[in-house]
Amino acid sequence: MKKWLIFIGGIVTGIVLTLFVLIVIAVNKDTTTSTDEKLTLFEKPGDLIDTPSFEVFQVLEDNAALVRGVTNVNYDIYTGPVYLIKNDEGKYYYDDEIIKTPRGKVVRQVGIYRYETKSEDNKTVPVIEIMDE
């Protein structure tokens, strides 16, 4: 009988310790902030970005993605600067999507975005928007 009580006590102790560890992890876990909290928008559009197309490499939210500008138009090589493209018109982005600037439109910097990379480096990139000329 004593062996069974020790066995049951061990199981209960294991369950309690497991729950305790999970609660500590949940409480200490970094809360993710939305893109808008790390975003600073200008009062009016800024510099013109002279890049004809961009490639999405990371979608942050449904309407925001990190993109790279094209560096070689002939071979579709996207190793240019990193930008955050934000679209409040309901456009959904996806990985590896190529975004081309339509005729009659321009790309302008409308703000800056600060974020932390997986290697814990702090980065600041321009926020761009495709708009009428």
C-alpha positions, 0 to 999 in steps of 0.5 A: 500500500505504501508503494502505491501512495508514493507512486500516486504522490509522484504522479501528482507532483509531476502534474503540479510541476508541469503546470507550474512551469507552463504558467511561468513560461506563459507569463514571461513570454514576450507579447507580440506588438502589432505593426502599427505600434512600431510604425511612424507615418509622415504627415505627407508623402516623402521621397520618391522610391525609383524601383519598378518592382518588389519581392515579398519576403515576409508577411507581417500582417494581412495588409503589411509585408517586408519587401526587397527592391529589384536590383537587376530587372533583366534577371529578376534579382531582388537583393535591393533595400528592404522596405515595409509596404503597407496597404490599407485597401484590403490587399493581402500579400503572400510570400515571394509575391512580386509587386510591380508599380502600375503605370501612372503610379509612383512609390513614395516613402510614407514613414519608417518602421522599426523591428527586431530581427530573429538575431535580435538586431534592431532594424529601421526601414522605410515604409512605402506606398504605391500612389497616384503621381 
